[in-house]
Amino acid sequence: MPLEAIWPGANCDYSRTLPWSPKLSYTQFRRGDILVPKITPTFEAGRTIIAEIPSNLGLASTEVHVVRANDAADPRFLQYTFQSQPFLDEGANSLQGVGNLRRITPRFVQDYGVLDLPREDQARLSDFLDRETGEIEEIIGKLDDLEGVLRHREAVVRTRLVCGVSGSHDDVQLSAHSPLSGIPEHWDRAKFGYDFTESTERVGDDPPGPLLSISAYRGVELNTRTDGQQASLDVSKYRVVRPGQLAANMMWLNHGGLGVSSLTGYISPDYKAFWIADRFEPRYVHHLFRSSRYIDYFAAIATGVRPNAQRVTKTVLDATPVPLPPLDEQIRIADELDEATARVEAMLAKVADLKSLLLERRAALITDVVTGKKEVA
C-alpha cells in the first residue's frame, strides 16, 4: 500500500494497492495495525489509518510507523489520538531532517502519552467519535459533490460559449476530437502558430515581478508554495510573463495548465509565454483554451510515458486549430464568462469556507475527547 493511498480523515483508497517488487523496501503490517505517516507534510495532515485490509498481512511504504494496540487498548482510540492536534503539534516540533523530508521518529511515537482509560471506556469514546465524525464527513462529502457539480456546470457553459455551440447540441459534439466542430459558420478559422508568438524574454539580472504559477482552476497567479526558498535559486533563465500574454505549462495542458496573465512576473523556464495577436481578445483566449473541449484536445495530442506528464510539443501546438469569432463577439463572450465564473468562484469560496469550518470542528472534537476535556455520556 503506497503512502499516497492513505488519506486524511482515517480513510484509505485500497484500490491504489501495488504489486510487490523485489527492488523496493517495505514495512510489514498486520490487518488492524495503525499506520502513522513519518514524513511531512503527510504526517501534519493527520493521515493515520487502521489497516482494514482483506488479507492478514500487508506491505506498506517505509515512510510509515506501524503501531499495534495491545489487549488493553482500543485501536480506534489510538488512531484518534494520533489525529489529535496535540499529537500533530508535538510531532511537528520534533521532526528530524532537512527541508521537506523531515520525519517523526519511532521514539516520539513510542513515548507519546495516551489518556489512561480502561479499554471499555476507550471503546465508548471511540464509538462516540465514529458517530460524530461520520456525520461531519458525510456533510463534507456532500460539499465535495456540490463543488463537482459547480465546476461541471461552469465547464459546460464555458465550452458552449467559446465554441459558439447552442444548447441543442449534445455533449458528444461538445467533446468532439476536433476543436472546431460545430462552431458558427460566420466565424473564421485559424491555427495557433499564426496568432500566438512565443516570447523569449528571460529574467536576467532584474526580475520584473514575483514568481508566478499556473493553476488548473484559476490560471496564472502568484506562487505562494515556495516562500522563503526562491531567494536562494538562480532565476536568471526563468521566463518573464507580461499582462495579456498566454502562459502555458506544456506538460499540464491536458489539465488546464495555461491561462492569460493579468500580472507581470516570471515562471519556470520549462513553461512558455506567448504574445497574442490583436485580432484576439485575451480574455476570450483565456476561457477558450481552458474549456473542456481544448483540455480534451490537448490530452489527445499530448505524448509521454507517464500519465501525469503528457507533453504537448510546440510544433504540435502551433498546428492546433483555433476558432476566430468577430472581435465584438469575443468581447461579449468574455464578458459573459467573466461574470459566470465570478459567480461560481464566489459559491466555491463559500463551500471551501464551510468545509474548513467542519474540518476544524472535527479536529477540535477529536482533541477534546482523546485528551479528556470533553465528557461523553
N, C-alpha and C positions, 0 to 999 in steps of 0.2 A: 504494500500500500504506500504510494508516494505521498510526500508531505503535502502537496497541493490538493490532495483528496480530503484533507482534514479541514473542515470549515468552522467558522465561528458559530456559537450557539449550540455546541455539542452535536453538531451534525457531521455526517461523513458521506461522501459520494463513493459508495462501494463499487460503482461501475468503472471507477478510474483505476482499479487494480491493474497491476502489470505482471507479465510472466517473469519468473525467476531467471536471473542471469548469473553465470559464474564469474563475470567480470566486475560485479558490483558488490559492495558490502551492505549488510543488512543488520537490523536489530530484531531479534526474535521476540515474539509475544504470544500470549495465550488469549483465547476468547475470554472477554470480561476484564482484561487488563486495561489500565488507564494510560493513554498515550499523551504525554506532555511535550509539546514542541520545545526544543532547546534554543532555537535561533531567533533573533529579532529580524523583522517585525512580527513574525508568525506567533512567537510567544506572547508579545504585548497585545495581540489581538484576542487573546484568551481562547485560542483554538485547541482546547483539550477535549478529548472524547473517550468514551468507553468503547473498546473494540468489540462490537457485537458482530463478529464475523461468522460465516456459516461453517467454517472448519475449526478444529481445536487449536491449531497453531497458525500463525501468520508471520510475515516478514514485513517490517516497516523500514522507512528511511533511518539511517543512523542519526538523523537530526531530531530524534525524539527520545525522551526518557520514558522507560516503562515502569509504571507503578502498579504493584499488585496488592490489593487490600487483603489484610489478614481476617481471621474469623470474627474479630471484634469491631470491624469497620464495614460500613455500607459503601460500596464503590461509588454510588451516586453522590453521597455526601462529600467524599474526597474530590470527585470531579467538580462539584460546585465550589468547593474550597479553592481548587486550582483556577477557577474562573473568577474568583472574587477580586475586588480591587486591591485590598492589602497584599495579596499574594503577587499580583501583577506588578504593583508598585515596588515592592521589596525586590522582586526578581529583576525588574528593570534597573534598579540601583546596584545590583550585584553582578550584572552581565560582565563577562570577561572576553577580551578580544579587541579587535580594532574595526573601525568603520561599520559597515552593515553586516558584518559576520560575527557579531558578539553573541555569546551563548550563556545560558544559565548552567550552573554546574550541578552534578549529582549531589554534592554536599548541600547545596541550597535546598533542593527538593527534599532530601532526607531529613534535614534539620528543621524544616518549616513547622511551626506549631499549629496543630489542628485542635479545634474545640473538643474537649474531653467529655464525651457523652456515651451512654450505653448504645449499643447498636440499634435497639428498637427505637430510641429517640432520634438517632441519625436517619433511620428509615422513615419515620414520621415527618421529619423536616424535609427530607428528600421528596416524599410524596407531595407535600405542600408546594415545593418549588417546581416539581414536574407540572402540577396543575396550573400554577400561576404563570410560569414562563411559557408553558404551552399555549395559553391564551394570548400572551403577548406576541409569540412567534406566529400565531395564526393571523393576527391583525397585520403584522409586518408582511406576511405572505400576501395578504390581500392588497397591501400598499404596493408591493412589488408587481403584482398583476396589473394594478391601476397604472403604474409607471410604464409597463409594457404596452398597455392599450394606448396611452397618450403618445408614446413615441411612434407606435404603428400608425396612428391617425395622422400625426404630423408628417410621417414619411409618405403616406398616400397622397395627402394634399400637396406636398411639395412636388412629388413626381408628376401628378396630373397637371399642375400649373406650369412647371418649367418645360414640360413636353407638349403643352397645349392639347392634352388629351381630355376629352369630355367625359362626364360621368357615365355615359352609355358604354364606354369601353371597359372590358373586363380586365382582371388582374393579370391574365396571361399576356395580353398585349402590353400592359404596363411593365412587365418584367421581360419583354422580348429581348433576344440577343442583340438586335440592332438598336442603338440608342435613338435612331431617327424614325423608328416605327411609329406610325400613327400621328406624326406631327402635322400641323395645318399646312395646306398646300401653298399658302402665300408666304410661308416662312422660307428663308434661304437656308442653304446647307453649306457648312464649312468643314475644314479639318483643323485639328488643334494646332498643328505646326504652322498654319497660315496666320493665326491671330495671337499666338502666345509665344513670346520670345524669352528664352532663358536669360536671366540676369547673372552676370559673372562677378558682381560686386562682392568683395570679401571684407572682413572686419579690419585686417591690418593692425595698425598700432592704436587705433582710436575707435572703440566700439560706439556705434551711433545710438545705442539704446540698450535695454535689458535683454537677457536671454529669453527667447520665446519657445513655446512648444505648440504642437498641433493636436488638439483634442478631437476624438471621434464624435463628440457631442456638440462642441462649440466652435471648432475651427482653431484659428490662430489666437493664442492667448499667452499671458505671462507664464513663464515656467517657475513654479513655486516648489518643485520637488528637489532642487539641488542647491537650496540656500546654504551658504557657508562653505560650499565645495567648489563652486565655479571659479572663485578668485585665484585658485592655485593652478588653473588649467591655462594652456596656451590657446587662445581663441582666435588667433590672427587669421586662420584659414576658415573660420566659420562663415556662413553665408549671411549677407545683410538682407533684410526684408524691409520694404518700404510700404506705406499705406497705399492700398489699391493694387498691390501685387498678389498673385496667386502663389501660395506656398504649399509644397507637397512633400510628404514622406513617401517616396516611391515604393517602399516595401509595406505600406499600410493603406494604399489607395482603396483596396477592397474592403476596408473597414471605415472609410470616411476620413482617412488621414490627409486631408487637404482643406484649404479654405482661403478666402481673400482676407488679407490682413488689414486691420484699421490702425495698426501700431507700427512704429519704427523700432527695429531691434535686430537680433541675429538668431539664426537657427543652426542646427547641426550641419557640418559640411557634407553629410550624406544626403541631406534634403536638397530640394531645388526651389528656386523662386522664379516667377515668370511675370514679365510685363504683359499687360492685356491691351489689345488693340482698341482704338477709340470707338469702333462700331459695336462694342460690347459694354453693357452696364456691369460694373464689377459686382454689384450685389446680386444680379441675376446669375452671374458666373458662379458665385459662392453657392447659391442654392442649387444650381444645375448639377455641378459635379459632386455635390453631397446628397443628391437624390438617390433613391433606392435603385433606379434604373442604371445610373452610372456606377454605383457601387457593385451591382451585379455584373455590369460590363467589365469593370476593372478586374473582378475575380475571374472572369472568363479569359482575359488576355494576359493575366499575370503568370509568371513562371517561377519555379523554385522547388526545392525538395521539401522544405519544412512548411507545414500548413500555415503557421503564423508568420512566415517571412516570404511572402509571394511578391516578387518584384515586377513592376511594370517598367520596361526599358524606355528610354527617351525616344528611340526610333518608333516603337510601337505606339507610344503616347501621341507622337506627332501625327500619326495616321488615324487617330481617333476621330470619327465623325461627330460634328457638333451642330446643333440647331442654331439658327441665327434669326430670331424674330426681329421685326422692326423695333427700333430703339425705344419708341414710346411704349410698345407692348412689354419690352423687357423691364422698363421702369415701373409699369403698372403691376406686373407680376412680382417684382421685387418688393414693392410697397405692400402688396397683399401678404406675401410670405413673411416679411419682417414683422407685420402685425400679428399674424397667426402664430409664428414661432415665439414671439414675446409672450403671448397668452399661455402657450404650452409651457414655456420655461417658468413662468410665474406659478403655474399649477404644480410643476415638478419640484419647484423650490419648497412649496408647502408640503408636498409629500415627503421630501427629504427631511424637512424640519420635524415632521411628526414621527418619522422613523427614528430620527436621532433622539427625540424625547422618549420614545418607547425603549430604545436600547439603553438609555441612561436609567430608566425605571427598572429594567431587567437587572442591570448591573448593581444598582443600589439595593434592590430586593435580595439578590443573592448574597451580597456582602453583609447586610443586616442579619440575615438568617444564620449564615455559617459562622458569624462572629458572636452570636448570642444577643445582638442588640434588639432583635425583634422576637417577641414571644409568639409562638404558634400554638393554638389550642389543639 
